[in-house]
Amino acid sequence: MKLKEFRRKKDWTLAHFASLLSIDKSTLCNYEKGRRFPRSATIKKIEAVTNREVRLSDLLEKKN
């Protein structure tokens, strides 16, 4: 599942989700848009916070 899809499913704002990941909301926005790729520590946080609903393979998929 994509980050944005997960966030919307949970009805979380960018700011809330970013705070759970201890990152800036603009950074999360860039991850969602595929402009930046998270570091390994952030990937681990994403997997933990999303209960592995968002995985590394989801982050690697190309955007349409």
C-alpha positions as CSV (number, residue, x, y, z in Angstrom):
1,M,0.0,0.0,0.0
2,K,1.3,3.5,-0.8
3,L,2.0,6.0,1.9
4,K,-0.7,8.4,0.8
5,E,-3.3,5.6,0.4
6,F,-2.5,4.4,4.0
7,R,-2.6,7.9,5.4
8,R,-6.0,8.6,3.8
9,K,-7.4,5.3,5.0
10,K,-6.5,6.3,8.5
11,D,-7.8,9.8,8.0
12,W,-4.5,11.2,9.1
13,T,-3.2,14.6,8.1
14,L,0.3,14.9,6.7
15,A,1.4,16.7,9.9
16,H,0.0,13.9,12.1
17,F,1.6,11.1,10.1
18,A,4.9,13.0,9.8
19,S,5.0,13.5,13.6
20,L,4.5,9.8,14.2
21,L,7.5,9.2,11.9
22,S,9.5,12.0,13.5
23,I,10.0,13.8,10.2
24,D,8.8,17.1,8.7
25,K,5.5,17.1,6.8
26,S,7.2,18.4,3.7
27,T,9.6,15.4,3.7
28,L,6.6,13.0,4.0
29,C,4.9,14.9,1.1
30,N,8.0,14.3,-1.0
31,Y,8.0,10.6,-0.1
32,E,4.3,10.4,-1.1
33,K,5.0,12.1,-4.4
34,G,8.1,10.0,-5.2
35,R,10.4,13.0,-5.2
36,R,12.5,11.6,-2.3
37,F,13.3,8.2,-0.9
38,P,13.4,7.6,2.8
39,R,16.6,6.4,4.6
40,S,16.6,2.9,6.1
41,A,15.8,4.2,9.6
42,T,12.8,6.0,8.3
43,I,11.7,3.0,6.3
44,K,11.8,0.9,9.5
45,K,9.6,3.6,11.2
46,I,7.2,3.6,8.3
47,E,6.8,-0.2,8.5
48,A,6.4,0.0,12.3
49,V,3.8,2.8,12.3
50,T,1.8,1.3,9.5
51,N,2.1,-2.2,11.0
52,R,3.9,-3.3,7.7
53,E,0.9,-2.2,5.6
54,V,3.4,0.0,3.8
55,R,6.6,-1.8,2.9
56,L,9.9,-1.1,1.2
57,S,8.6,-2.6,-2.1
58,D,5.6,-0.2,-2.0
59,L,8.0,2.7,-1.7
60,L,10.1,1.5,-4.6
61,E,7.2,1.2,-7.1
62,K,7.2,3.8,-9.9
63,K,4.6,6.5,-9.9
64,N,2.3,6.7,-12.9
